[in-house]
Amino acid sequence: MKFAVQLYSLRELAAREGAEAVLRTVSEAGYDGVEFAGFYDLSPQQMKALLEKYHLEPVSAHIGADSVAPSMEYIDTLGIGNVFVPWVARETFDDEASYQELCQKIKDAYALLKDKALFGYHNHAHEFEGGKDRLARLLSDLPFLKAELDVFWATVAGLDPVKYLEGLGDRLAFVHIKEAAKEDPVHTAQPVVGEGAVDMRGVFGLMNRKKIGWAVLEVEQYPCGEAEYLRRSLENMKKLAK
Protein backbone atom coordinates (compact mmCIF):
# COMPACT_ATOMS: atom_id res chain seq x y z
CA MET A 1 0.00 0.00 0.00
CA LYS A 2 1.17 3.51 -0.82
CA PHE A 3 0.33 6.70 1.04
CA ALA A 4 -0.62 10.14 -0.26
CA VAL A 5 -1.75 13.45 1.20
CA GLN A 6 -4.76 15.38 -0.06
CA LEU A 7 -3.15 18.78 -0.46
CA TYR A 8 -6.22 20.65 0.80
CA SER A 9 -4.84 19.53 4.17
CA LEU A 10 -1.91 21.91 3.74
CA ARG A 11 -3.79 24.95 2.46
CA GLU A 12 -2.59 27.12 5.37
CA LEU A 13 1.03 26.12 4.77
CA ALA A 14 0.55 26.92 1.07
CA ALA A 15 -0.78 30.37 1.97
CA ARG A 16 2.17 30.99 4.28
CA GLU A 17 5.04 29.53 2.28
CA GLY A 18 3.87 28.47 -1.17
CA ALA A 19 3.53 25.29 -3.19
CA GLU A 20 7.11 24.10 -2.94
CA ALA A 21 6.98 24.15 0.87
CA VAL A 22 3.86 21.99 0.70
CA LEU A 23 5.46 19.35 -1.49
CA ARG A 24 8.69 19.42 0.49
CA THR A 25 6.76 18.85 3.73
CA VAL A 26 4.87 15.89 2.28
CA SER A 27 8.06 14.37 0.91
CA GLU A 28 10.06 14.85 4.11
CA ALA A 29 7.27 13.20 6.10
CA GLY A 30 7.77 10.07 3.98
CA TYR A 31 4.71 9.98 1.73
CA ASP A 32 4.66 8.45 -1.74
CA GLY A 33 2.32 10.85 -3.49
CA VAL A 34 -0.18 13.66 -3.46
CA GLU A 35 -3.80 14.25 -4.33
CA PHE A 36 -4.32 17.72 -5.74
CA ALA A 37 -6.98 20.25 -4.80
CA GLY A 38 -5.96 22.93 -7.26
CA PHE A 39 -2.53 23.57 -8.78
CA TYR A 40 -1.33 26.71 -6.96
CA ASP A 41 -1.37 28.84 -10.12
CA LEU A 42 1.68 26.96 -11.39
CA SER A 43 1.89 25.73 -14.96
CA PRO A 44 1.69 21.98 -15.57
CA GLN A 45 5.38 21.98 -16.42
CA GLN A 46 6.31 23.84 -13.23
CA MET A 47 4.28 21.43 -11.12
CA LYS A 48 5.79 18.42 -12.85
CA ALA A 49 9.29 19.71 -12.08
CA LEU A 50 8.43 20.11 -8.38
CA LEU A 51 6.93 16.63 -8.17
CA GLU A 52 10.05 15.17 -9.72
CA LYS A 53 12.27 17.19 -7.38
CA TYR A 54 10.48 15.79 -4.32
CA HIS A 55 9.90 12.28 -5.71
CA LEU A 56 6.12 12.42 -5.33
CA GLU A 57 3.55 10.66 -7.50
CA PRO A 58 0.58 12.77 -8.68
CA VAL A 59 -1.80 9.95 -7.91
CA SER A 60 -5.10 11.82 -8.04
CA ALA A 61 -6.88 15.16 -8.06
CA HIS A 62 -10.12 16.66 -6.77
CA ILE A 63 -11.72 18.42 -9.72
CA GLY A 64 -15.37 19.38 -10.12
CA ALA A 65 -17.14 17.86 -13.11
CA ASP A 66 -17.40 21.18 -14.94
CA SER A 67 -13.72 21.94 -14.24
CA VAL A 68 -12.36 18.77 -15.85
CA ALA A 69 -12.15 20.22 -19.38
CA PRO A 70 -10.00 23.24 -18.39
CA SER A 71 -7.82 20.95 -16.24
CA MET A 72 -6.96 18.46 -18.97
CA GLU A 73 -3.49 19.90 -19.59
CA TYR A 74 -2.60 19.24 -15.95
CA ILE A 75 -4.10 15.75 -16.06
CA ASP A 76 -2.19 14.90 -19.23
CA THR A 77 1.14 16.54 -18.36
CA LEU A 78 1.29 15.23 -14.81
CA GLY A 79 -0.14 11.82 -15.65
CA ILE A 80 -2.90 12.02 -13.05
CA GLY A 81 -4.62 8.65 -13.16
CA ASN A 82 -7.54 9.29 -10.81
CA VAL A 83 -9.95 12.23 -10.66
CA PHE A 84 -12.65 12.69 -8.02
CA VAL A 85 -15.52 15.16 -7.83
CA PRO A 86 -14.83 16.70 -4.40
CA TRP A 87 -18.23 18.05 -3.35
CA VAL A 88 -21.80 18.47 -4.53
CA ALA A 89 -24.41 20.32 -2.46
CA ARG A 90 -27.23 18.34 -0.91
CA GLU A 91 -29.71 20.63 -2.70
CA THR A 92 -28.33 19.46 -6.04
CA PHE A 93 -29.08 15.87 -5.15
CA ASP A 94 -32.55 16.64 -3.84
CA ASP A 95 -33.79 18.76 -6.75
CA GLU A 96 -34.43 16.40 -9.65
CA ALA A 97 -33.63 18.87 -12.42
CA SER A 98 -30.37 19.86 -10.72
CA TYR A 99 -29.51 16.22 -10.14
CA GLN A 100 -30.02 15.34 -13.80
CA GLU A 101 -27.86 18.31 -14.78
CA LEU A 102 -25.14 17.04 -12.43
CA CYS A 103 -25.29 13.59 -14.01
CA GLN A 104 -24.91 15.09 -17.47
CA LYS A 105 -21.90 17.15 -16.37
CA ILE A 106 -20.30 14.01 -14.94
CA LYS A 107 -20.98 12.12 -18.17
CA ASP A 108 -19.42 14.92 -20.20
CA ALA A 109 -16.35 14.95 -17.98
CA TYR A 110 -16.05 11.18 -18.17
CA ALA A 111 -16.05 11.36 -21.96
CA LEU A 112 -12.84 13.40 -21.67
CA LEU A 113 -11.29 11.21 -18.97
CA LYS A 114 -12.24 7.64 -19.80
CA ASP A 115 -9.10 6.84 -21.78
CA LYS A 116 -6.84 8.71 -19.37
CA ALA A 117 -8.05 8.41 -15.76
CA LEU A 118 -10.49 6.74 -13.43
CA PHE A 119 -13.35 9.08 -12.48
CA GLY A 120 -15.04 9.02 -9.11
CA TYR A 121 -16.88 10.87 -6.36
CA HIS A 122 -15.75 11.94 -2.88
CA ASN A 123 -18.45 12.12 -0.21
CA HIS A 124 -19.19 14.29 2.78
CA ALA A 125 -21.89 13.62 5.40
CA HIS A 126 -24.86 15.19 3.62
CA GLU A 127 -25.05 12.40 1.05
CA PHE A 128 -26.41 10.25 3.87
CA GLU A 129 -28.66 12.70 5.72
CA GLY A 130 -32.40 12.29 6.16
CA GLY A 131 -32.32 8.52 5.80
CA LYS A 132 -31.18 8.69 2.17
CA ASP A 133 -28.11 7.35 0.44
CA ARG A 134 -27.45 9.88 -2.31
CA LEU A 135 -24.06 8.35 -3.08
CA ALA A 136 -25.67 4.98 -3.78
CA ARG A 137 -28.10 6.61 -6.21
CA LEU A 138 -25.30 8.44 -8.01
CA LEU A 139 -23.28 5.23 -8.37
CA SER A 140 -26.36 3.37 -9.59
CA ASP A 141 -27.22 6.01 -12.18
CA LEU A 142 -23.63 6.33 -13.42
CA PRO A 143 -22.18 2.80 -13.69
CA PHE A 144 -18.72 4.06 -14.69
CA LEU A 145 -18.33 6.21 -11.57
CA LYS A 146 -16.16 5.00 -8.68
CA ALA A 147 -16.14 6.00 -5.02
CA GLU A 148 -13.50 7.62 -2.88
CA LEU A 149 -15.06 7.09 0.52
CA ASP A 150 -14.14 9.59 3.23
CA VAL A 151 -14.30 7.56 6.44
CA PHE A 152 -14.49 10.67 8.63
CA TRP A 153 -17.64 11.95 6.95
CA ALA A 154 -19.15 8.47 6.86
CA THR A 155 -18.56 8.22 10.62
CA VAL A 156 -20.05 11.70 11.20
CA ALA A 157 -23.12 10.61 9.22
CA GLY A 158 -23.63 7.70 11.62
CA LEU A 159 -22.48 4.96 9.28
CA ASP A 160 -20.13 2.11 10.05
CA PRO A 161 -17.43 3.01 7.54
CA VAL A 162 -16.07 -0.52 7.31
CA LYS A 163 -19.49 -1.95 6.45
CA TYR A 164 -20.11 0.80 3.94
CA LEU A 165 -16.73 0.27 2.31
CA GLU A 166 -17.48 -3.44 2.06
CA GLY A 167 -20.83 -2.74 0.46
CA LEU A 168 -19.26 -0.65 -2.29
CA GLY A 169 -17.70 -3.75 -3.81
CA ASP A 170 -15.72 -3.05 -6.95
CA ARG A 171 -17.00 0.54 -7.06
CA LEU A 172 -14.50 1.46 -4.34
CA ALA A 173 -11.35 3.03 -5.80
CA PHE A 174 -9.70 5.04 -3.03
CA VAL A 175 -10.22 5.70 0.67
CA HIS A 176 -9.82 9.07 2.35
CA ILE A 177 -8.15 8.43 5.68
CA LYS A 178 -9.39 11.13 8.01
CA GLU A 179 -9.57 10.58 11.76
CA ALA A 180 -12.43 11.79 13.98
CA ALA A 181 -12.47 13.08 17.54
CA LYS A 182 -14.67 11.06 19.86
CA GLU A 183 -16.80 14.09 20.80
CA ASP A 184 -18.10 16.81 18.45
CA PRO A 185 -15.89 15.63 15.56
CA VAL A 186 -17.02 18.29 13.09
CA HIS A 187 -15.78 21.12 15.31
CA THR A 188 -12.82 19.41 16.98
CA ALA A 189 -9.27 18.93 15.71
CA GLN A 190 -8.72 15.51 14.20
CA PRO A 191 -6.52 13.20 16.26
CA VAL A 192 -3.50 11.54 14.70
CA VAL A 193 -4.68 8.63 12.53
CA GLY A 194 -5.30 5.56 14.66
CA GLU A 195 -5.86 7.56 17.84
CA GLY A 196 -9.46 8.66 17.30
CA ALA A 197 -12.99 7.35 16.88
CA VAL A 198 -12.76 5.84 13.37
CA ASP A 199 -12.24 2.08 13.20
CA MET A 200 -8.97 2.49 11.33
CA ARG A 201 -7.87 -1.09 11.99
CA GLY A 202 -11.02 -2.30 10.29
CA VAL A 203 -10.66 0.23 7.48
CA PHE A 204 -7.09 -0.77 6.66
CA GLY A 205 -7.92 -4.45 7.00
CA LEU A 206 -10.67 -4.06 4.41
CA MET A 207 -8.41 -2.04 2.14
CA ASN A 208 -5.86 -4.84 2.25
CA ARG A 209 -8.52 -7.45 1.45
CA LYS A 210 -9.75 -5.39 -1.49
CA LYS A 211 -6.20 -4.60 -2.60
CA ILE A 212 -6.80 -0.84 -2.54
CA GLY A 213 -3.42 0.51 -3.57
CA TRP A 214 -3.50 3.99 -2.03
CA ALA A 215 -4.52 5.48 1.31
CA VAL A 216 -5.06 9.24 1.02
CA LEU A 217 -4.69 11.22 4.22
CA GLU A 218 -6.80 14.33 4.68
CA VAL A 219 -6.80 16.72 7.63
CA GLU A 220 -9.12 19.65 8.20
CA GLN A 221 -8.08 20.69 11.72
CA TYR A 222 -4.72 19.86 13.27
CA PRO A 223 -4.09 19.05 16.94
CA CYS A 224 -0.35 19.70 16.47
CA GLY A 225 2.04 21.01 13.82
CA GLU A 226 1.44 19.93 10.25
CA ALA A 227 4.77 18.15 9.77
CA GLU A 228 4.46 16.29 13.07
CA TYR A 229 0.91 15.24 12.25
CA LEU A 230 1.85 13.92 8.83
CA ARG A 231 4.82 11.98 10.21
CA ARG A 232 3.00 10.41 13.17
CA SER A 233 -0.06 9.54 11.07
CA LEU A 234 2.12 7.85 8.46
CA GLU A 235 3.85 5.78 11.13
CA ASN A 236 0.48 4.60 12.43
CA MET A 237 -0.96 3.98 8.94
CA LYS A 238 2.00 1.78 8.02
CA LYS A 239 1.41 -0.29 11.16
CA LEU A 240 -2.32 -0.52 10.46
CA ALA A 241 -1.69 -1.56 6.86
CA LYS A 242 0.46 -4.55 7.80
C-alpha positions in Angstrom: 0.0 0.0 0.0 1.2 3.5 -0.8 0.3 6.7 1.0 -0.6 10.1 -0.3 -1.7 13.4 1.2 -4.8 15.4 -0.1 -3.1 18.8 -0.5 -6.2 20.7 0.8 -4.8 19.5 4.2 -1.9 21.9 3.7 -3.8 25.0 2.5 -2.6 27.1 5.4 1.0 26.1 4.8 0.5 26.9 1.1 -0.8 30.4 2.0 2.2 31.0 4.3 5.0 29.5 2.3 3.9 28.5 -1.2 3.5 25.3 -3.2 7.1 24.1 -2.9 7.0 24.1 0.9 3.9 22.0 0.7 5.5 19.3 -1.5 8.7 19.4 0.5 6.8 18.9 3.7 4.9 15.9 2.3 8.1 14.4 0.9 10.1 14.8 4.1 7.3 13.2 6.1 7.8 10.1 4.0 4.7 10.0 1.7 4.7 8.4 -1.7 2.3 10.8 -3.5 -0.2 13.7 -3.5 -3.8 14.2 -4.3 -4.3 17.7 -5.7 -7.0 20.2 -4.8 -6.0 22.9 -7.3 -2.5 23.6 -8.8 -1.3 26.7 -7.0 -1.4 28.8 -10.1 1.7 27.0 -11.4 1.9 25.7 -15.0 1.7 22.0 -15.6 5.4 22.0 -16.4 6.3 23.8 -13.2 4.3 21.4 -11.1 5.8 18.4 -12.9 9.3 19.7 -12.1 8.4 20.1 -8.4 6.9 16.6 -8.2 10.1 15.2 -9.7 12.3 17.2 -7.4 10.5 15.8 -4.3 9.9 12.3 -5.7 6.1 12.4 -5.3 3.5 10.7 -7.5 0.6 12.8 -8.7 -1.8 10.0 -7.9 -5.1 11.8 -8.0 -6.9 15.2 -8.1 -10.1 16.7 -6.8 -11.7 18.4 -9.7 -15.4 19.4 -10.1 -17.1 17.9 -13.1 -17.4 21.2 -14.9 -13.7 21.9 -14.2 -12.4 18.8 -15.8 -12.2 20.2 -19.4 -10.0 23.2 -18.4 -7.8 21.0 -16.2 -7.0 18.5 -19.0 -3.5 19.9 -19.6 -2.6 19.2 -16.0 -4.1 15.8 -16.1 -2.2 14.9 -19.2 1.1 16.5 -18.4 1.3 15.2 -14.8 -0.1 11.8 -15.7 -2.9 12.0 -13.0 -4.6 8.7 -13.2 -7.5 9.3 -10.8 -10.0 12.2 -10.7 -12.7 12.7 -8.0 -15.5 15.2 -7.8 -14.8 16.7 -4.4 -18.2 18.1 -3.3 -21.8 18.5 -4.5 -24.4 20.3 -2.5 -27.2 18.3 -0.9 -29.7 20.6 -2.7 -28.3 19.5 -6.0 -29.1 15.9 -5.2 -32.6 16.6 -3.8 -33.8 18.8 -6.8 -34.4 16.4 -9.6 -33.6 18.9 -12.4 -30.4 19.9 -10.7 -29.5 16.2 -10.1 -30.0 15.3 -13.8 -27.9 18.3 -14.8 -25.1 17.0 -12.4 -25.3 13.6 -14.0 -24.9 15.1 -17.5 -21.9 17.2 -16.4 -20.3 14.0 -14.9 -21.0 12.1 -18.2 -19.4 14.9 -20.2 -16.4 15.0 -18.0 -16.1 11.2 -18.2 -16.1 11.4 -22.0 -12.8 13.4 -21.7 -11.3 11.2 -19.0 -12.2 7.6 -19.8 -9.1 6.8 -21.8 -6.8 8.7 -19.4 -8.0 8.4 -15.8 -10.5 6.7 -13.4 -13.4 9.1 -12.5 -15.0 9.0 -9.1 -16.9 10.9 -6.4 -15.7 11.9 -2.9 -18.4 12.1 -0.2 -19.2 14.3 2.8 -21.9 13.6 5.4 -24.9 15.2 3.6 -25.1 12.4 1.0 -26.4 10.2 3.9 -28.7 12.7 5.7 -32.4 12.3 6.2 -32.3 8.5 5.8 -31.2 8.7 2.2 -28.1 7.4 0.4 -27.5 9.9 -2.3 -24.1 8.4 -3.1 -25.7 5.0 -3.8 -28.1 6.6 -6.2 -25.3 8.4 -8.0 -23.3 5.2 -8.4 -26.4 3.4 -9.6 -27.2 6.0 -12.2 -23.6 6.3 -13.4 -22.2 2.8 -13.7 -18.7 4.1 -14.7 -18.3 6.2 -11.6 -16.2 5.0 -8.7 -16.1 6.0 -5.0 -13.5 7.6 -2.9 -15.1 7.1 0.5 -14.1 9.6 3.2 -14.3 7.6 6.4 -14.5 10.7 8.6 -17.6 11.9 7.0 -19.1 8.5 6.9 -18.6 8.2 10.6 -20.0 11.7 11.2 -23.1 10.6 9.2 -23.6 7.7 11.6 -22.5 5.0 9.3 -20.1 2.1 10.0 -17.4 3.0 7.5 -16.1 -0.5 7.3 -19.5 -2.0 6.5 -20.1 0.8 3.9 -16.7 0.3 2.3 -17.5 -3.4 2.1 -20.8 -2.7 0.5 -19.3 -0.7 -2.3 -17.7 -3.8 -3.8 -15.7 -3.1 -6.9 -17.0 0.5 -7.1 -14.5 1.5 -4.3 -11.3 3.0 -5.8 -9.7 5.0 -3.0 -10.2 5.7 0.7 -9.8 9.1 2.3 -8.2 8.4 5.7 -9.4 11.1 8.0 -9.6 10.6 11.8 -12.4 11.8 14.0 -12.5 13.1 17.5 -14.7 11.1 19.9 -16.8 14.1 20.8 -18.1 16.8 18.4 -15.9 15.6 15.6 -17.0 18.3 13.1 -15.8 21.1 15.3 -12.8 19.4 17.0 -9.3 18.9 15.7 -8.7 15.5 14.2 -6.5 13.2 16.3 -3.5 11.5 14.7 -4.7 8.6 12.5 -5.3 5.6 14.7 -5.9 7.6 17.8 -9.5 8.7 17.3 -13.0 7.3 16.9 -12.8 5.8 13.4 -12.2 2.1 13.2 -9.0 2.5 11.3 -7.9 -1.1 12.0 -11.0 -2.3 10.3 -10.7 0.2 7.5 -7.1 -0.8 6.7 -7.9 -4.5 7.0 -10.7 -4.1 4.4 -8.4 -2.0 2.1 -5.9 -4.8 2.2 -8.5 -7.5 1.4 -9.8 -5.4 -1.5 -6.2 -4.6 -2.6 -6.8 -0.8 -2.5 -3.4 0.5 -3.6 -3.5 4.0 -2.0 -4.5 5.5 1.3 -5.1 9.2 1.0 -4.7 11.2 4.2 -6.8 14.3 4.7 -6.8 16.7 7.6 -9.1 19.6 8.2 -8.1 20.7 11.7 -4.7 19.9 13.3 -4.1 19.1 16.9 -0.4 19.7 16.5 2.0 21.0 13.8 1.4 19.9 10.3 4.8 18.1 9.8 4.5 16.3 13.1 0.9 15.2 12.3 1.9 13.9 8.8 4.8 12.0 10.2 3.0 10.4 13.2 -0.1 9.5 11.1 2.1 7.8 8.5 3.9 5.8 11.1 0.5 4.6 12.4 -1.0 4.0 8.9 2.0 1.8 8.0 1.4 -0.3 11.2 -2.3 -0.5 10.5 -1.7 -1.6 6.9 0.5 -4.6 7.8 
